[in-house]
Amino acid sequence: MPALTPRRIHPWQRGLLAGLACAGMAGLAQSQADTDKPVGAGGLRVSGFGSLGVSHVEAPAGWGYRRELTQGGSDASWRSDIDTRLGVQLNYSLGSQFELVAQAIAKKRGAHAADGDALEWAYASYRPDADWTLRAGRVNLDVFLMADYRNVGYGFLTARPPVEFYAMLPTVLDGADVARSWQLGDAQWRAKLMLGSARIGDINSTKASRVRSVIGAMLSREEGGLLLRASYARTRVDIDRSNIQPVLDGLAQLGGLPIPVVAGQAQMLRQRLGADGGTGTFWEVGVRHELADWQWSAEFVRISADPLTMLTSAYATLGRRIGDWTPYVGYGQVRDLQGVLATPAWEATLAPVIGPAGAAQAQMLGSAVTASLNGSRFQQSNWSLGARWDFHPQAALKLQWDRVRVSNNGSGLWTGGSGAPSHADIATAVVDFIF
């Protein structure tokens, strides 16, 4: 067999190979640590998780399916990069109150990804007593149900987290949080405050956009297998638009013209492109219930960052365990609350003022920006049907079929989407494991 040259190895594959090497070394380190340290002593603990998946995607030509905005898309029919990932976590205890935690994940990422993005967690934790926990560094952003295990496929029922809900949400927070737990009757309560900044993925810019000055809170209650939670966050949205600066400059010039209709529309388009950033709010409620062989979960979120975006998203999943198998069904949807923009009609109005050639260029600019904004809207729904087979105490096979319907001007979760209404079918087989 001919040698494999570096040019034939994709970046995500190199990351996966590096992760496998780290996992092997981590396993040796753990084995040695378990041999050398006495029972009950602090020290290093190594664990890991991974997913090996393959999917067949039937979608319109050029449309690239992805499970999250931080992931690059591809219009290939057969895909092994959607769900495949490998993670290693190190926990180092410094006595009973201090702990250092690091988690690295090799998975497919978008072109904007920085080298440090593979480090999902890197924080120091301090527990002054059994009720309080303080963390600082890169922590998980605890504003949704799967915040702790979103990348750990073995930890949830379906092949992947519901795309209509989780694809848009950041995974980590660079900052700090403080949490308190308490018992009230038979219920376990938990509250958390958090602050910092986070990446929000690739939205057709040269760099990953960020949310800064994040201030959030979470409250949860768990009793008898029923978990209820709610969270809120407020943030400053910072979108990199350096690659379209000439477009923003052109709209700014049009916004300064003494023609109210044209100026107002141009200013609105410039704001919608994120020229001035914006303040965003995030509201979430979630529920998860496990009763005998039944398990179900649901979440709802409302994201408002006017004039950039306003949307709602929700999903529900229901499964029943039958021996080692758990068949399940799920539904998810995302709805953009901002209407489809009408294409501006500037040419006839501007021709007497800036001339026919300038008016034609302005019209082309307005039409192109409007089409881009309409094409980046999130408006789709998805029915999922699948089964999970726990064939090993630390591994599970999942088979899932998704039927996705994309509304007109709602293909923002895809790469290369045309904006036309369409549908797609995704068949997935994935093996999730922990070690």
C-alpha positions in Angstrom: 0.0 0.0 0.0 1.5 3.4 -0.9 2.6 5.7 1.9 0.0 8.3 3.0 1.3 11.8 2.4 0.5 14.7 4.8 -1.5 16.5 2.1 -4.0 13.6 2.2 -4.7 13.9 5.9 -7.4 16.4 6.8 -6.8 18.6 9.9 -9.6 16.9 11.8 -7.9 13.5 11.1 -4.6 14.8 12.4 -6.4 15.9 15.6 -8.0 12.5 16.0 -4.7 10.7 15.6 -3.1 13.1 18.1 -6.0 12.4 20.5 -5.5 8.7 20.1 -1.9 9.0 21.0 -2.8 11.2 24.0 -5.4 8.6 25.1 -2.7 5.8 24.9 -0.2 7.8 27.0 -3.0 8.8 29.4 -3.9 5.2 29.9 -0.3 4.3 30.7 -0.1 7.2 33.2 -3.3 6.2 34.8 -2.2 2.6 35.2 1.1 3.7 36.8 -0.7 6.1 39.1 -3.2 3.5 40.2 -0.2 1.2 41.0 1.9 3.7 42.9 -0.5 5.8 45.0 -2.2 4.4 48.2 -6.0 4.0 48.3 -7.8 7.2 49.1 -4.9 9.5 48.3 -5.2 12.4 45.9 -3.4 12.7 42.6 -4.0 12.3 38.9 -7.1 10.6 37.5 -7.5 10.1 33.7 -10.7 9.3 31.8 -11.9 9.6 28.3 -14.7 9.2 25.8 -15.1 8.9 22.1 -17.5 8.4 19.2 -17.0 6.6 15.9 -19.8 7.5 13.5 -20.8 7.3 9.9 -23.7 9.1 8.2 -25.4 9.1 4.9 -26.8 12.5 4.0 -29.4 13.0 1.3 -29.7 16.8 0.8 -29.8 19.3 -2.1 -26.6 19.6 -4.1 -24.0 21.8 -2.4 -25.7 21.8 1.1 -23.4 20.8 3.9 -24.8 19.2 7.0 -23.2 20.0 10.4 -24.2 19.3 14.0 -22.9 22.6 15.3 -21.8 26.0 13.9 -18.2 25.4 15.0 -18.0 22.5 12.6 -17.1 22.8 8.9 -19.7 21.5 6.5 -19.5 19.2 3.5 -21.9 18.2 0.8 -20.5 14.7 0.5 -23.2 11.9 0.8 -21.2 9.6 3.1 -19.7 11.4 6.1 -17.5 10.1 9.0 -16.6 13.5 10.4 -20.0 14.7 11.7 -20.0 12.7 15.0 -16.6 11.1 15.2 -14.5 12.6 18.1 -12.1 11.6 20.9 -11.7 13.2 24.3 -9.3 12.9 27.2 -9.9 14.4 30.6 -7.3 14.9 33.4 -8.3 15.6 37.0 -5.5 16.4 39.4 -6.5 16.7 43.1 -4.6 18.9 45.4 -6.0 17.7 48.7 -9.7 17.6 49.4 -10.5 21.2 48.3 -8.5 22.0 45.2 -8.6 20.3 41.8 -7.1 21.1 38.4 -9.1 19.8 35.4 -8.2 19.7 31.7 -10.2 18.2 28.8 -9.1 18.0 25.2 -11.3 16.9 22.3 -10.2 16.0 18.8 -13.1 16.5 16.4 -13.9 18.3 13.1 -13.9 22.1 13.4 -14.5 25.0 11.1 -11.9 26.9 9.1 -11.9 29.7 11.7 -10.9 27.4 14.6 -7.8 28.3 16.6 -5.2 25.8 17.8 -6.4 26.2 21.4 -10.0 25.3 20.6 -9.2 21.6 21.1 -8.8 22.4 24.8 -12.4 22.4 25.9 -11.8 22.6 29.7 -8.9 24.0 31.6 -9.8 25.3 35.0 -8.9 25.3 38.7 -11.7 24.3 41.2 -12.0 25.2 44.9 -14.5 23.7 47.2 -14.4 25.4 50.7 -17.1 22.9 51.8 -19.5 20.3 50.4 -22.0 23.0 49.3 -19.9 25.6 47.5 -17.7 25.2 44.3 -15.7 28.0 42.7 -14.1 27.5 39.3 -11.9 29.8 37.1 -10.4 29.2 33.7 -12.1 27.6 30.7 -15.2 25.9 32.0 -18.4 24.5 30.6 -21.1 27.0 29.9 -23.8 25.7 32.2 -26.9 27.2 30.6 -28.4 24.0 29.1 -29.2 20.4 30.0 -26.2 18.8 28.2 -23.7 21.4 29.4 -21.5 18.8 31.1 -21.6 16.1 28.5 -22.5 17.6 25.1 -19.5 15.9 23.5 -19.8 12.6 25.4 -22.1 10.6 23.2 -22.3 7.8 25.7 -24.0 10.2 28.2 -27.1 10.8 26.2 -29.7 8.8 24.3 -29.6 10.0 20.7 -26.8 9.9 18.1 -26.1 13.6 18.6 -27.6 16.5 20.6 -30.7 18.0 18.8 -29.1 20.1 16.0 -32.0 22.6 16.0 -31.2 23.5 19.6 -27.5 22.8 20.3 -25.9 23.7 17.0 -26.1 27.5 17.8 -25.0 27.3 21.5 -21.3 27.7 22.6 -19.8 24.9 24.6 -17.2 26.7 26.8 -16.9 29.9 28.9 -13.5 31.6 29.4 -14.1 33.1 32.8 -15.4 31.9 36.2 -18.4 30.5 38.0 -19.6 29.9 41.5 -22.2 27.2 42.5 -24.0 26.3 45.6 -26.0 23.1 46.3 -28.4 22.4 49.1 -31.0 19.8 50.2 -34.6 20.8 50.8 -36.7 17.9 51.8 -36.1 15.2 49.2 -35.1 17.7 46.5 -31.6 18.6 45.6 -31.2 22.3 44.6 -28.4 23.9 42.8 -27.7 27.5 41.8 -24.8 29.0 39.8 -23.6 32.4 38.8 -21.1 32.7 35.8 -19.2 35.4 33.9 -16.7 35.5 31.1 -16.7 35.2 27.2 -17.3 32.5 24.7 -17.0 31.7 21.0 -20.3 31.3 19.1 -19.1 29.6 15.9 -18.7 30.3 12.2 -21.3 32.6 10.7 -19.6 33.2 7.4 -16.8 35.4 8.8 -13.1 35.1 8.7 -12.8 34.6 12.5 -15.0 33.0 15.1 -17.5 35.5 16.5 -17.6 35.9 20.3 -20.0 36.8 23.1 -18.3 39.0 25.7 -19.2 40.3 29.1 -21.3 37.2 29.7 -23.3 37.4 32.9 -25.5 34.3 33.6 -27.4 32.4 36.3 -28.8 28.9 36.5 -31.2 27.2 39.0 -32.0 23.5 39.1 -34.1 21.2 41.2 -33.8 17.4 41.1 -36.0 14.8 42.9 -37.0 11.2 42.1 -35.4 11.2 38.7 -37.1 14.5 37.7 -34.7 17.4 36.9 -36.1 20.9 36.3 -33.8 23.8 35.4 -33.8 27.3 34.1 -31.1 29.7 33.1 -30.5 33.3 31.9 -27.6 35.0 30.4 -26.9 38.5 29.1 -24.0 39.2 26.8 -22.3 41.6 24.3 -22.2 40.1 20.8 -18.9 40.7 18.9 -19.0 39.6 15.3 -15.9 39.8 13.1 -16.8 41.5 9.9 -13.4 42.5 8.6 -14.0 40.5 5.4 -17.0 42.6 4.4 -15.7 46.0 5.5 -16.2 47.5 1.9 -19.8 46.4 2.1 -20.3 48.1 5.5 -18.6 51.2 4.2 -20.9 51.3 1.1 -24.0 51.0 3.3 -22.7 53.7 5.6 -22.4 56.0 2.6 -25.9 55.2 1.5 -27.1 55.8 5.0 -25.8 59.3 4.9 -27.7 60.3 1.8 -30.6 62.9 2.2 -33.1 60.3 1.0 -34.9 59.0 4.1 -36.2 55.8 2.5 -32.8 54.7 1.1 -30.9 55.9 4.1 -33.1 54.1 6.6 -33.0 50.8 4.8 -29.2 51.0 4.3 -28.7 51.7 8.0 -30.9 48.8 8.9 -29.0 46.4 6.6 -25.7 47.6 8.1 -26.9 46.9 11.6 -28.3 43.5 10.7 -24.8 42.6 9.4 -23.4 43.2 12.9 -21.5 46.4 12.1 -22.2 47.8 15.6 -22.4 44.5 17.5 -25.3 44.3 20.0 -26.5 43.1 23.3 -28.0 39.6 23.6 -30.2 37.8 26.1 -30.7 34.1 26.5 -33.5 32.4 28.4 -33.7 28.6 28.8 -35.9 26.1 30.6 -35.3 22.4 30.5 -36.7 19.1 32.0 -35.4 15.6 32.1 -37.2 12.6 33.7 -36.3 9.0 34.2 -39.0 6.8 35.5 -38.6 3.0 35.5 -37.8 2.1 31.8 -39.0 5.4 30.4 -36.9 8.5 29.9 -37.7 11.8 28.3 -36.3 15.3 28.1 -37.2 18.7 26.6 -35.8 22.2 26.4 -36.8 25.6 25.2 -34.7 28.6 24.6 -35.3 32.1 23.4 -32.3 34.1 22.1 -32.7 37.9 21.5 -29.9 40.0 20.1 -31.8 42.7 18.2 -31.1 43.8 15.5 -28.8 40.9 14.8 -31.1 37.9 15.5 -34.2 36.8 17.4 -35.1 33.2 17.6 -36.7 30.4 19.6 -35.7 26.8 19.7 -37.1 23.7 21.3 -36.9 19.9 21.3 -38.4 16.9 23.0 -37.0 13.3 23.1 -38.8 10.2 24.4 -37.3 6.7 24.9 -38.2 3.4 26.5 -35.7 0.8 27.6 -36.4 -2.8 26.5 -33.6 -5.0 27.8 -30.3 -3.7 26.3 -32.2 -1.7 23.7 -33.8 1.7 24.0 -35.9 2.8 21.0 -36.6 6.6 20.9 -38.3 9.3 19.0 -37.5 13.0 19.0 -38.6 16.3 17.5 -36.7 19.6 17.3 -37.4 23.0 15.7 -35.8 26.4 15.4 -37.8 29.5 14.4 -36.4 32.9 13.4 -38.6 35.6 14.8 -37.3 38.2 12.4 -39.2 38.2 9.1 -37.8 37.7 5.7 -36.4 41.0 4.3 -37.8 42.5 1.2 -35.3 43.4 -1.5 -34.9 47.2 -1.5 -35.8 49.1 -4.7 -33.2 51.8 -4.8 -32.2 52.2 -8.4 -35.0 54.4 -9.7 -34.8 56.7 -6.6 -31.0 57.0 -6.7 -30.5 57.5 -10.4 -31.3 61.2 -10.5 -29.1 61.8 -7.4 -25.9 59.7 -8.0 -26.3 58.8 -11.7 -27.5 55.5 -13.4 -24.2 53.7 -12.9 -24.0 54.5 -9.2 -27.6 53.7 -8.7 -27.1 50.3 -10.3 -24.2 49.5 -8.1 -26.2 50.5 -5.0 -29.0 48.3 -6.1 -26.7 45.4 -6.5 -25.3 46.0 -3.1 -28.7 46.1 -1.4 -29.9 43.0 -3.2 -26.8 41.0 -2.3 -26.9 42.0 1.4 -30.6 41.2 1.6 -30.1 37.8 0.0 -27.2 37.0 2.3 -29.2 38.0 5.5 -32.3 36.0 4.3 -30.1 33.0 3.6 -28.5 33.0 7.0 -31.8 32.6 8.9 -32.5 29.6 11.1 -35.9 28.0 10.2 -36.1 24.3 10.2 -37.7 21.2 12.0 -36.5 17.7 12.4 -38.1 14.3 13.3 -35.7 11.7 14.6 -36.3 8.0 15.0 -33.7 5.6 16.4 -32.5 3.0 18.9 -29.6 2.6 21.3 -28.0 -0.7 22.1 -26.0 -0.9 25.3 -23.9 -3.9 24.2 -21.1 -3.2 26.8 -21.0 -1.5 30.2 -18.9 1.3 28.6 -20.1 1.3 25.0 -23.3 1.7 23.1 -24.3 1.5 19.4 -26.9 4.0 18.1 -28.8 3.9 14.9 -30.8 7.0 13.9 -32.7 8.4 11.0 -33.5 12.2 10.8 -36.0 13.8 8.5 -35.2 17.5 8.3 -37.4 20.2 6.7 -35.9 23.5 5.9 -38.3 26.5 5.4 -37.9 29.2 2.8 -34.9 31.4 3.7 -34.1 29.1 6.7 -31.0 27.2 5.8 -28.6 29.0 8.2 -27.6 25.7 10.0 -26.2 24.4 6.8 -23.2 25.4 4.7 -23.9 26.3 1.1 -27.7 26.4 1.6 -29.5 28.1 -1.2 -32.3 29.6 0.9 -34.9 27.7 -1.0 -37.3 25.4 1.0 -36.1 21.8 1.0 -35.8 18.6 3.0 -33.0 16.2 3.9 -32.6 12.7 5.2 -29.7 11.7 7.4 -29.1 8.0 8.4 -26.5 7.6 11.2 -24.7 4.7 12.9 -22.4 5.6 15.8 -20.6 3.8 18.5 -20.0 5.8 21.7 -17.6 4.7 24.4 -16.0 5.8 27.6 -12.8 4.7 29.3 
